[in-house]
Amino acid sequence: MSTKSEEGDSKHPVKAAVYTGIAYIITVVALVAPFIFIENVLVALGLMLIMALTIIALFNYYYAVAWGESFKSVFWKWLYSGYIGGYQFPHRLRP
């Protein structure tokens, strides 16, 4: 996304790929950590869900600032899309 929006000869796809890979690793470690350090699975699941929402909110904030959009608008679009997808997916699995 970042290299697509850049103009001119300043594109660095390898650098963008390295940043993306590092971000993925940090995200996975953050989401798995509660299950490693907390014995109660339900507490770990709750903490993981809170962390996931926080990570998504931070990404949406970055996206909103980078593209000059309203954070509230971007976050509500994501929330609405996630709700529709989450609601429709189980219904599509039924024969």
N, C-alpha and C positions, 0 to 999 in steps of 0.2 A: 504494500500500500504506500509506504513512504517513498520508495524508489519510483513508483508509477507517477506520483504527483510532482516530482522534481522536474524542473525544466533545464535544458542545456546538457552539458557534458559532465555534470556533477553527480551522476548516478554511481553508487557503489553497492552492487547487489551482494557481494561477499560480506561486506561490513554489515549490511542490513540482515543477512542470514545469520551471522554470528550473534548480533543483538537479539534476534528473534529466538535463537536456540538458548541463549542465556536466560531470557525471560521465561521460556517454557520450563527450563530446569528449575528456576526459582519458584515458579508457580506450582509445579508438581511437588517439590519438597515442602512448600508451605501447606498444601492441601493434604499431604500424607502425614505430616508431623503430628497432628493430634492423635492419630491412631497408634503412633509409636510411643508417645509419652503419656497417654491417658488410658487407663485400663477399662473404664466404663465406655462401651461402644456408643451408646446413645449420646453421651456428653461429647465424645470425640466427633460424632456425626454432626451434632449441632454446631460445634465450633468450626468444623470444616465448612458447613454451609454459610456461616457468618463470614468466614474468610473468603469464600468464593464470591459472595455478593460484594464484599469490600474490593476484591481484585477487579471485578467487573465494573464497579462504580469508578475506580481509579482509571481503568482503561477508557471508559466513556468520558470521563473528565478530560483526559489527554486528547481524545478524539475531538471533543467539542472545542477545546482551546485551539487545537491545530487547524481545524476547519472553520473556526469562527462561528460556531453554532452555539445555541443555548444548551448548557449541560442538562437542565431539567427536561428539555425536549428530547434530547438524545437518550437520556436514561429512561424516560417513559416509553419511548419507541421500543427500546430493548426489552423493557419489562412486559409490555403488551405483546411483543413478538414471542417472548419466552413463555408467556401464559398461554397463548394460542397454540404454540408448538407442544407444550406440555400437556395441554388438554386434548389435542387431536391425536397425538402419537399413540396412546393406549387404545383409542377407538379404532385405529387403523389396523391393529394387530388381531382384532377379532375377525373370525371368518364370516 
